[in-house]
Amino acid sequence: MLPIYRDIRAKQEIMRDRYGGMMTIENIMTELGYKSRKSAVNAVKELDIPATRVGKMKKYETDVVAKRLVELRGMC
């Protein structure tokens, strides 16, 4: 397995333990260290993380968020 995939898998496992399979914008705020909801929403758009509507809420797949964060941090 290539190092990037090991890094992604490790981040996915950590984030799944914390947040489960889907994340709310509040979870993303925590993960990114943002206090502003608007900043987190802008970050999600910039990172091109697709939302899934669950009832009235938008949720984000934990694995996709983890993958994008690893790529963003240059861990590849």
N, C-alpha and C positions, 0 to 999 in steps of 0.2 A: 504494500500500500504506500502511495506517495505521501510525503510529509504533510502536504496541504490537506489531504483527506483525513489524516490522523488528527490534525488540528481542528478541522471542522467537526469530526465525530466527537472529539473530547468536549468541544464547546456545546454541541447539541446535547450531550448527556448531562452536562452541568445545568444547562438552561431547562431541560425537561424535568430534572429533579426539582428545580425552583418553581417553575411556572406550569408544568404539564405540557400538553400538546399544542395548546393555543394560548396566545398572549393578548392581553388588553393593552390599550395605549398607556395605561398607568404602569403596567409591567415594563413596557419599553422605556418609559420615562425613568424608572428605577435602574434598568440595565445600562442606559446611556448616561445616567447621572444628571438628568434634566429635572428642573423644578417646574418648568413651563410646559403645559400641555401643547400649546401652539408650536413650540420648538420641536417637540417630539413628533407631532403630526408632520411638520415640514421635513424632519429627518427621514421619516418613513417614506415620504414622497420622493425625496432625493435618493434614497437607497433603493427605490423602486421595489418596495416590498408590498405585494398584493394583499388586500384585505378581503376577508370573508365575512359576509353579514350573517350574524347569528342573532335572530330576533331583531332588536333595535340597535344592537351593538356591532361594531366592527372588531374582528379579532384577526390576529396574524399568526401564521404557522410558526411555531418555535424553531423548527429545523431551518426554515427559510431565513428567519432573522439571524440565527446563529451563523449560517453560511455567509450571509452578507457582512456580518460584523468581522468575521475572520478575514474575509477578502479585503475589507476596508482597512483593517489594522495592519495590513501588509504581512500577515503571517504566512503568506505563500512565498 
